Amino acid sequence: MKKICVALLALLPLTALAYPIDVTKNTDGVKLDYTTYDTDRDIGSISLNNYGDVAATCKVTFRNGPEAPRVRRIQVPAKKSVDVTAKFNREILKLRIALDCKPQ
């Protein structure tokens, strides 16, 4: 019984790696989808997929609590995918991503 308890306690830190990610999406006439990833304890990333026939210009804002937001401006070509990442100085507790895209 002690061996089982020790094994369960040893696996406990493995479950604490993920953090919640909230995404606010504003796409004006762009067929865009996203997938978020918790890459590391201080790095967050999002993958943007453009399914439309028109290229999109996007502004991605990453927020992690009291730190200054990280803003990335990218272009997503039609029928293509783009990955966007942001590194923070502190460990991420909850990541908020604001996605604002417009047709080019």
Residue pairs with C-beta under 8 A, 6 or more apart in sequence:
17 38
17 41
18 38
19 38
19 41
19 92
19 93
19 94
19 95
20 94
20 95
21 36
21 38
21 44
21 94
21 95
21 96
21 97
22 94
22 95
22 96
22 97
23 34
23 36
23 46
23 96
23 97
23 98
23 99
24 96
24 97
24 98
24 99
25 32
25 34
25 99
26 98
26 99
26 100
26 101
27 56
27 99
27 101
28 101
28 102
28 103
29 54
29 102
29 103
30 50
30 52
30 54
30 56
30 101
30 102
30 103
31 50
31 51
31 52
32 48
32 49
32 50
32 51
32 52
32 56
32 58
32 76
32 99
32 101
33 48
33 49
33 51
34 46
34 47
34 48
34 49
34 99
35 46
35 47
35 49
36 44
36 45
36 46
36 47
36 95
36 97
37 44
37 45
37 46
37 47
38 44
38 92
38 95
39 45
39 85
41 91
41 92
42 87
42 88
42 89
42 90
42 91
42 92
43 85
43 86
43 87
43 88
43 92
44 62
44 64
44 85
44 86
44 88
44 92
44 95
44 97
45 83
45 84
45 85
45 86
46 60
46 83
46 84
46 97
46 99
47 81
47 82
47 83
47 84
48 58
48 60
48 74
48 76
48 81
48 82
48 83
48 84
48 99
48 101
49 76
49 80
49 81
50 56
50 76
50 77
50 78
50 79
50 80
50 81
50 82
51 79
52 78
52 79
52 103
53 78
53 79
54 78
54 103
54 104
55 75
55 76
55 77
55 78
55 103
55 104
56 75
56 76
56 101
56 102
56 103
56 104
57 73
57 74
57 75
57 76
57 101
57 102
57 103
57 104
58 73
58 74
58 75
58 76
58 99
58 100
58 101
58 102
59 71
59 72
59 73
59 98
59 99
59 100
59 101
60 71
60 72
60 73
60 74
60 84
60 97
60 98
60 99
60 100
61 69
61 70
61 71
61 72
61 97
61 98
61 100
62 69
62 70
62 71
62 72
62 86
62 88
62 95
62 96
62 97
63 69
63 95
63 96
63 97
63 98
64 88
64 90
64 92
64 93
64 94
64 95
64 96
65 90
65 93
65 94
67 88
67 89
67 90
70 86
70 87
70 88
72 84
72 86
74 82
74 84
75 82
75 104
76 82
76 101
